[in-house]
Each structure stands twice: as structure tokens, then as C-alpha cells.
Amino acid sequence: MSSTKQLEVVLRYAYLHGFSCEQWSIPTKECLNDTNTENELCELLLSSIFSLTKVSDPLLESYLTFATTGNNTIDSNNVKTSFISLETFISQLVQFGPSTVSKSPTQWSYILKLLLVLLSTAIDTDTVVSSLQQGKHHPWVDLLNDLLDLLSCVVAVGLYPDQYCPSASPAHSPITLTSAISFHNTQNGFDSQVSLQSQRSMSGYDFDATLDLDNTQRMDEDVKEVKSVTESVIEERKKGKRLVEADNAALAAQIMIYLVEKKGAKRIFEVRNNQRRQHELGHEPWLSCQNRLIPSDQFIRNNAVAAVMQNVHVQKLLALVQRLTDSESERRMAVHMKYHELEDEGTARAMPSAGIMGFLYHMVQIRPSLENDFVVDQLLKLQTVKGSFDESFYLELWFTALTGLREAMLNTSCQGPPVEEKNKEDVEKGCSIVVATNRLLWKSLVLVKLPAIISKLQERKKLSSSRGIRKSLKEMNPIESSLRELKAFTGLLNACSQPACCFEYYAPDSMSSTLVDKITFGGEDEEEDDIMKMINDMSYSTDLNASAVVKAIRALSNHDIYTNIVHACKRLGFVRPKVAAELLKSNEDMMEIDESIEAKASPSAVVDQNIDQRMEILRTNLTFAELTELLHIGLVSPLHLQRIIDFIIQLLQEKTIEDDFYSVSKICDTLIESPCSVDLILQLYTPSDLLGPLERFCNHWASDQSINDIDMDEQTSNRRGSKEELEGIRLLYNKFGKIWNLVVSVVKRFKVYRDLNKVFKESDGFAYQFFSRGSLIYGQDIQDDRIERQINSWLSTLAGRGDDLDNLLQTTKPQDLLLMAPTIIHRCILLYAQGQIQNDTLMGMISYFQKSFLDFTQMSILTTLCDELLNGESNIALACLRLFITSNIPLSRQTNLHPILGSLESLLEYKRQEAPFLRKEQLEENEILIKEVSELVNYILKNFKIEKPAAEDQFHTETVTTAVTPDMLFEKAQMMFRYIVKSGRSMFMSDVDANTNRLWDNKPTTADQHVVSHYLDMVLFETALEIGGSHWFVTMIVSEVLEAGKSGGAVRAAELGSCLLSTPLMYSTNKHNSSIHLLRCLLQDVLPASLENCAQQNMSFFQGQTLGVFTSDCLVLMQDKNSDAATKLGQSFFETLVIDGHHSRKRSQQEQDGSRFADWTQTVTQSAVWRGFIKGLMSNPMIEEIWPDAFI
């Protein structure tokens, strides 16, 4: 007889004769001693117990209790030696799991009580964790996973009993004790669930006797009686079953909480997953538990048993499972502890963080703007590094953007402090163009770019997050909650809601339009129309600038900034209309109207309708005036800016595909006359989106391609004071010039020339080659016989003033003329210097390029004249410059006079220094030249409204910060970093310095309202990096981080420093200023040197911890899914680290450049600053997610 059969016979005999558990255990132990049949015994006992579905049997339960605990009852707190281990019991119990939970609730009530006692003395968490850390497999990981999954099923049955119907007995269960000795009869009406107690009383019955079938048939009376009591009995049984299931759910929830909180289940799974992350293996049961306990079906959740749902243990379990499945929440808790260790009093009140502040200021101040996908990825990593929840993170974003807008608002002429009568004349001149454009960029960030970015952030989170408890529709989502919190900061919001003052406020440096003139100056004293009248005006008026439209646009412009933010978010769909109304608390004193009428009557709807009409007209008949007014609507009403810019970009692409040269030229002309629109376009789009469609015309357009086309819109040709009528080839050149001027303007203003590959696809095309090579002089810099022949033709024609210039234009490509123009000017000057032509002839030849249809050549011509001024014939070049500058013919809008001023002042200073060494006759010529140069400089300063710097100032760097000169650039950059770390969010919360002018300027300025002065200037850091180089830049940041670790502001120093290193400050093909090179410089050069120095100076543990947090943030923020450069660099860095004094690391050599990571000396690794540095690195939970073996 097999050992399993022996155990079954012993159990049946003991049970039928009523043996106690001690009596039963004696022969059972003998069977177990002969063979190891522990699993078979456990399975036999469980099968026997679960065979009873409606009653329990104390005798069988006592057998199982004694076998697992060594005691008679499960009430005993002292678990003795047992012959069925807990591991065996759980592994066998799992096999009976879901199929018996709903079918046998009474049996599970006993099982759960037994489990609670057994688990109280089992599972040594430290032993399990230690085994896992040594790379060994431990059986309790799988057992815990299965047990938690089984217990969650018990809780789910209590919560949602209707979803779990009793099923048949397990197919694998053997013929058990109860099935062998009970009278299981399947005939209708016969109750097969006979108590084993009654079965024992029948043990003497003769089973072989003949059965009297007549006496076993039911009578009709019996059937009627059964039917009358069936429904009530079923209802009673169902109630009793539900009560037992509810008790089981509460007890199972209590056990699950006990396993997580007391037995370290969470810790065990975390260690296990850290060991197997590289193989993408996971053992956490939380997600499967969540799927059972919190089903995705809303109907199921709504029908949960209220009594069970309200149980304190069940509620705690649901919250616990929800938190365990939210890995982001767990990560935030870890990061919060990291920040808690570094925080000081100054840091605690600093909101928003320095990292977010630097990143958003970068989006406005650094050109070109960052791409949206990069922004979203970087913000997600910033949030992860900070450990912020969505509501607080979005609130920080709003705070940062509004802080920048407030600083921009402060510096407009309208918002300046009261002035004395004698200074009013200066203030009444209107807004500064630079200041007004800066304000537009910040307003666009707040109302256009940031809402779109937050919308993409929320979409990305929905895709990546696991399913959890869905919020009620009555609850606010994170964005709505952040806006509700933002509303309380009325001081900041009111400061950003200043009224308009002049045309420049709306459209700085742009051509005026009828629409903006009406908005700015007209109709202020007119009686406001009511809503219904406005609707009628829009329905019957064909005037696109009707009073209803003007008033609607003005109403949107006059909204406070908070109202505009809410409306912008509502238009994007992530703030619901009811929530928007609640946030704005719009209690209108008007009759209730239908929602559709109300939507049509809103100012936003009126403007939308007007924009639709304008777009329809522009698609069929593109005109300069209509396109200008459409752009101006976007400038005045930022809520519609994104839609208008999208249309402009789409229209440009469509006209390019259609090869509509005139329309493309007209779009470019409109953008040239509205430079602030180009700024806003390139804040929302990349330069390639704007210049990509134009590359084709720049490279391949020729005059014969459009000679037969007709342009009916004459407005673009004759509006800048020129009385010249253009037609034929001249008109075509003029049209090409509009396209080329826009391309040149964007390339120069936004520094696209640093990396032309991102913009131009044809590397051998004209545009790419022109900007990569610069101006060339044929015959000196380059040789080309074809171009030489054309140059000679132009020189002879210009000198002869023949009538065949138009014929020459027809045979010359505009691209060739751009290449030839510098050489033509250069040779004209040489001809005059050698006396081959007269002054009148020279001026006539030069003046030809002042024609409006050749203004696209002026930039290269003026550059050539400046070179001649300093390196060639100064007197002749000066006369030519005077002709261009002082003539009645205006310069091209793209002409930048600052390089010309610089050349004139350089020549002036050179001549002054040269004077003491000249002879008398040379001295007279020198004085005449100095006088002429001085007169031209004064003319430029006066007529072009360029402010001359103070005498002690030199050259102003390209930065919005005032009065930063080369001799103080590095000092000011380091000072700005320190002040941002020490002084909180901005100058409005700063105890250090309340006025940025006092911080940056040696002397107070007299016209603060004309100055762009932000407390954080990313352009200053960009300039410092470009001039000082990567090594100085990284060293400065590390020194300030260490200083903050000593004197306060550690968190902000780590945030700002990691932002400056991980966010590209310069767009250049020069890899030595790229973010990845800055990271390499930090890890291979600056960190080893700094830690060596810190160890020698006995710097503190806390300073090392601050440096470690900064380094870990840099590594995490630099990690890119599309590139493994930062990942490989970080891997090599971690391989060289010395953890806990172990020096078994290998030296790592980079394959590409041969650079090598440092070998850490014993002096460094045994210092306090090193221990703090390692702890700071380890405090970032994302490090081990990206580099699993970083600290092994």
C-alpha cells in the first residue's frame, strides 16, 4: 500500500471512530517517518475540509490545527513543533484558492484564523533579504506573492459577492474522506450535505442490505412542503453566507496589512526586483491585487457591499494597495526624504524650485526655444527628481511663468513709478520695443506654451500610469486643483494684469493696422453693446473690423491674467466648463440663456468667428493687410495666438507645395514687418518649421519661373516711403528679397548659424553654403570664372549707367548677385582709390544697391564696407557708409547698426591713438577723418534712437541683464547663481536684494521702465559658458554647490546647477559646449579634483551629500531614451566608485576620445565628504532604475 493510501486509511479510521487529534497524530507520524509525504497529508486534510461546502467539522479542523501548530486549538499563542510546515501549508492552500473561497466560506473562516496564528511566528524578513542580496533564490518570495494574491481574492469575494459564483470542486482533488463515507445523492430534492456527525452514528449500518425503494419515494405532500420553504431557506442561507464572507474579507484584509507592515513584504519584493530589473522580471503582487480589489468596471465598484467597504481594515487595505501600485508615489516619498535631509530654513520657503525656474526662464530667454517633446521629457524628469505630486508641480510651473511675467510687466513705461514733470516727456514716448517684446514672450509662455506643455504632460502621465481608483467627476483633476490654489496668490496675479497703454504694447516694432488702431485709440467712450446686439452685429456685418469684433478683442485683452489662464486651459479641454465657472465665480446679473447662445455670445466666440472668416478669405485671396491684421489679433489676444500661428505655418507650407512664389513672398513680407510675431512663432515652433519651406526658394528660384505670374496685391511694394514703382524683373527681385530677408533675419537673430544642419536639408545648397562660408571676395578668397564674368558685366554696366541694367538682372540669378555684391563693392572702392573712376561715378554705382528691390543685398554690402573701414580704404568706405545711412532712402529693416557703430568707434579709437606718431600733414587728414567719423556716430545715435553707453563701459554682452561687461562677466554670473540659491523665488520674495539694478549695475539707472531686468538671466550663463569655456563653467557651479552645502540653500544649489548642466544653453555643432560634454567634464575632471581638495580641507559630510545630490540629478536629467551617451558615461563613472571602502573597481577608459576616469585615493574615500557624496548619490531612487548595479 502506498504511503498516500496509508495516510488516507489512518485518517478515515480515526475520523469514523472519533479519535482526538493527539490519537490521530501517532499513526500519522509513523507514516511520515517512513516516507516524506508531508505535501500529500496537507492536501488530504484540505481536500477533506473543503468537501463540506455548508458546514464545518471541528474534528477535521482539529486535525489540521494540530498538524500545523502542534496545539489542540488555534487560540494558543505558542506554536509548537508541527509535522506540516507553514511553507507546505501555504503552497497546498493556494491550489484550493479561488475555486473554494466563494464555495466554502465557513471553511475559509477557520483557515484564515489558522493563518493569522501561523504567520505571527514565521517569515524572518532580514534572512530573506540577506539571501536575495547574495543572489540566492528564496522560496518565501513566491509564497508571499501567491498568498497575497489568494487573500486579495478572499477580500474581493466579500466586497463583490455577485461577481464570484461557487464553482465545482477542484478537478485535481482526490476521492476524500468525506466523499467516501457520506451519502452523496444527486437525485432532485435530496440534500446531499449530511453532517458527518450523523454519518458517524450510522457507522453500524449494513451497507450491503437491500434498500426498500418504495419507502424512499417522496409523496405529493412532501413536494408541496418543500416548495413552500425553499425560497425562505435559500434567502436565509444566502444571508448567512454573505455575513461569513464579510467577516472573512475583514480578516483577510487584516492579514494582508500585517504582511506588508509587520513582515516586510514590500521590502522583500523591492530587493527581489532590484536584483532582477535588468531581466525585466517582477514579483510584486500589488497590481494583481489591485485589479481584484479595485476593478476597472465602474458598475462592479458601485455594487460593492457597503458594510464590507466601510470596514476599517478593508479601507486601510484599499489605500495601501493603491499606494503600493503607484510607483511614482513611492519614489516621491524617497525623494522627499532626500530633500528633507538637505532642506534648511531658506530652502523651505523657496517656491518654485530653482530647477523649474531655470528651465522655464530658458524657454523664454534662450533662442531658439526648446522643442516640445524635449520640454515634456525634461519636466517629467524634473518632477521625478523633485518627488512632487502633480498638483504642486503644476502650481510651481504657474508660479515660475507668472514670476517672469511680473518682472517683464514691471519694466514697461506704463507700469513704472510716478515721475516728475520734467521727466514725463521721456515716459510718454511709449513702450520700449525690447521691453514690449519681452513682455509678449512671457505672456505667450503663460497663456499659450505652458498650457500646451501641461496638457502634453497630463497625456503622457495617463499613458504611462497604472490604473487606479478613478476620481469622481465632481472632483478636480490635478490641473484644476493647481489653478484653484493659484487663485489665492492675488498679489502676483494682480501684478501681471496691467492695462495696455499704446500701440507698442500690443504690437511692438510692427506696422500699424486699422484693427490695432481701433483697439488702442478708438471707442473707449462708446456705450458698450449688450450680448445680443453683438451677435446681431456679427451676423449682418461684412466688415471684419466691426465694432463688435473690436470690443470683443479689447474685452479679451482687458481680462485679468488668471481669467485668461483658466480660459486657455478650458479651450484645451483639461479644465471642464463647470470647473472653470467655479474657479472664476462668474455671477452675471443677467437672465438665464441657453448654453449655445451663451457660447456664441462670449467675446472668445466672437473672435473665433471673425478668425474663421479671415482665414477663409486668406486661403482664396492672400493680401498683406488681412494677414497683418490676423497676426495682430494673435498679439492682442494670446488665447487665439496658437491657432493663428498654426494657420500661418500651415499656409506657408501649402503655398510652398503649390509653388506659389508671390504668396510665399507676401507671408514673409508680413512677418518681416512684424518681428515680434517671428519671436512668438519661434517660441512655439522650431526654426526648421519656419525656414524649411523657404529653403527651396532660396536655393533654386530663378526669375524666369515666375515672370508670367501676376500679383494683384500692390500694397507690399510701396509702403516704406519709396516712390519707386516696381514691375517686371524688379518686382520679382523685390519678392525674392522678402523671402531672403526673413531667412537672414531668423538665422542671425536666433543664432541658427551655429547648427545649420538642424534647419537646412541641402548641405550643398545656396542657403547652407552662404551662412556657413560668409561673405567672400572673388579673386582673393575664391576663384570662379563664371562669377568673374558676371562681376565684370555688372561693373561695366554700373559705371556706364546704361539702360540695360534690367537685362542684366534677368540674366543674373539673385543667388549669384548675393555672392557677387561684396566683390562688386570692394572693386568699386579699388577703382576709385586708383583714380579710374570719379566720386560721382562711385556714388552712383554704390547707390544702385539702395534700390528697394535690391535691399536684400545690403547686409553683406555693409559688412564689406565695415571691413574696408578698418582694413582698407577708410575714407572711401566712410563715404559709402554715409551714403547708405544718411540718405533719404531708408535702410532695410534687417540692417543692424550695432556692428557699424562698433566699427566706427574702433576706427575712431585707433586714429586717436595713432595721432601722436603722425607727421603734421598726416595729422590734419587724421583729424578730418576723426571729425567725420564722430559726426556719423552722433547721427546714428540720434536718428536711430540708440543709447550710447557710459564712458567707462565697454562692450555690452548679449544679455538681458544690464551693464554686464566683459571685465565683470564671470563675477556677475557667479553672483547671480549665489543670489538665486540664497534668496528664494525672485526679487519679490528676496531679503537679499529687492532691486535687480542694484545687484547688477554699479550706478542706478535713471529710466528703469526702459530696462529688461530679470532676476534670473539664462543668457548671462550662456555668455559665460561661451566665453569662459566648459571647465570654468562646471567648476563655478561645483564650488557654489559646495558653498551652499556649508552656508545654506543646498537644495536650490543642486537644482539650479543640474538645470544649467542638463539643459542645452548653446545650440552649436561645437561639442565642447554641449550638455553631454559638460557632464563628462563634471565626472572626469571637476568632481575628482574638487573631492580631493575637499578631503584635504576636511569639508563636512553635508557638503559631500549636497554634491552627491547635485551629481545624481545631473545624471538622471541627462539620461535620454533616444541616446545612450549619458547612460554609458554614467555606467563608466559608477564602475570607478569606491563603495564602503572596497577598492576592487577597474579603471575605465573611454573608447572614443581615450579619456579616463579618476582613481580615487584612500585620502578621499576615507573622508567625511566622500561618505556624504556617496549617500547623496544613493538618495536618488532613479539612479538604481537606470543603472541597476551602480552601488553593488
HELIX and SHEET records of a PDB file:
HELIX    1   1 SER A    3  LEU A   16  1                                  14    
HELIX    2   2 CYS A   21  ASP A   34  1                                  14    
HELIX    3   3 GLU A   38  PHE A   50  1                                  13    
HELIX    4   4 PRO A   58  THR A   69  1                                  12    
HELIX    5   5 LEU A   86  GLN A   95  1                                  10    
HELIX    6   6 GLY A   97  VAL A  101  1                                   5    
HELIX    7   7 PRO A  105  LEU A  119  1                                  15    
HELIX    8   8 THR A  125  GLN A  133  1                                   9    
HELIX    9   9 PRO A  139  LEU A  159  1                                  21    
HELIX   10  10 PRO A  161  GLN A  163  5                                   3    
HELIX   11  11 LEU A  177  ILE A  181  1                                   5    
HELIX   12  12 LEU A  196  SER A  201  1                                   6    
HELIX   13  13 ASP A  214  THR A  216  5                                   3    
HELIX   14  14 ASP A  220  GLU A  261  1                                  42    
HELIX   15  15 ALA A  265  ARG A  276  1                                  12    
HELIX   16  16 ARG A  277  HIS A  279  5                                   3    
HELIX   17  17 TRP A  286  LEU A  293  1                                   8    
HELIX   18  18 GLN A  298  ASN A  302  1                                   5    
HELIX   19  19 ALA A  306  MET A  309  1                                   4    
HELIX   20  20 VAL A  312  THR A  325  1                                  14    
HELIX   21  21 SER A  327  LEU A  342  1                                  16    
HELIX   22  22 GLU A  345  ALA A  348  1                                   4    
HELIX   23  23 ALA A  354  GLN A  365  1                                  12    
HELIX   24  24 ASN A  372  LYS A  386  1                                  15    
HELIX   25  25 ASP A  390  LEU A  410  1                                  21    
HELIX   26  26 SER A  413  GLN A  415  5                                   3    
HELIX   27  27 GLU A  421  ASN A  423  5                                   3    
HELIX   28  28 LYS A  424  VAL A  427  1                                   4    
HELIX   29  29 ILE A  433  SER A  444  1                                  12    
HELIX   30  30 LEU A  445  LYS A  449  3                                   5    
HELIX   31  31 LEU A  450  SER A  464  1                                  15    
HELIX   32  32 PRO A  478  LEU A  486  1                                   9    
HELIX   33  33 THR A  490  ALA A  495  1                                   6    
HELIX   34  34 PHE A  503  TYR A  506  1                                   4    
HELIX   35  35 THR A  514  PHE A  521  1                                   8    
HELIX   36  36 ILE A  531  TYR A  540  1                                  10    
HELIX   37  37 SER A  547  ASN A  558  1                                  12    
HELIX   38  38 ILE A  561  LEU A  572  1                                  12    
HELIX   39  39 PRO A  577  LEU A  584  1                                   8    
HELIX   40  40 GLU A  595  ALA A  601  1                                   7    
HELIX   41  41 PRO A  603  THR A  620  1                                  18    
HELIX   42  42 PHE A  624  VAL A  636  1                                  13    
HELIX   43  43 PRO A  638  HIS A  640  5                                   3    
HELIX   44  44 LEU A  641  ILE A  657  1                                  17    
HELIX   45  45 PHE A  661  ILE A  672  1                                  12    
HELIX   46  46 PRO A  675  LEU A  684  1                                  10    
HELIX   47  47 PRO A  687  HIS A  700  1                                  14    
HELIX   48  48 SER A  703  GLN A  705  5                                   3    
HELIX   49  49 GLY A  728  ARG A  749  1                                  22    
HELIX   50  50 VAL A  752  LYS A  758  5                                   7    
HELIX   51  51 PHE A  766  ARG A  773  1                                   8    
HELIX   52  52 ASP A  785  GLY A  800  1                                  16    
HELIX   53  53 LEU A  805  THR A  811  1                                   7    
HELIX   54  54 PRO A  814  ALA A  833  1                                  20    
HELIX   55  55 ASN A  839  SER A  847  1                                   9    
HELIX   56  56 TYR A  848  GLN A  850  5                                   3    
HELIX   57  57 SER A  852  THR A  857  5                                   6    
HELIX   58  58 GLN A  858  ASN A  871  1                                  14    
HELIX   59  59 SER A  874  THR A  886  1                                  13    
HELIX   60  60 LEU A  897  GLU A  914  1                                  18    
HELIX   61  61 ALA A  915  PHE A  917  5                                   3    
HELIX   62  62 LYS A  920  ASN A  943  1                                  24    
HELIX   63  63 PRO A  966  MET A  968  5                                   3    
HELIX   64  64 LEU A  969  LYS A  982  1                                  14    
HELIX   65  65 MET A  987  MET A  989  5                                   3    
HELIX   66  66 THR A  996  TRP A 1000  1                                   5    
HELIX   67  67 ASP A 1008  HIS A 1010  5                                   3    
HELIX   68  68 MET A 1018  SER A 1047  1                                  30    
HELIX   69  69 ALA A 1050  SER A 1062  1                                  13    
HELIX   70  70 LYS A 1071  ASN A 1073  5                                   3    
HELIX   71  71 SER A 1075  CYS A 1081  1                                   7    
HELIX   72  72 LEU A 1082  VAL A 1086  3                                   5    
HELIX   73  73 LEU A 1087  GLN A 1096  1                                  10    
HELIX   74  74 PHE A 1101  MET A 1118  1                                  18    
HELIX   75  75 ALA A 1125  THR A 1136  1                                  12    
HELIX   76  76 GLN A 1162  THR A 1165  1                                   4    
HELIX   77  77 ALA A 1168  MET A 1178  1                                  11    
HELIX   78  78 PRO A 1181  ILE A 1186  1                                   6    
END                                                                             
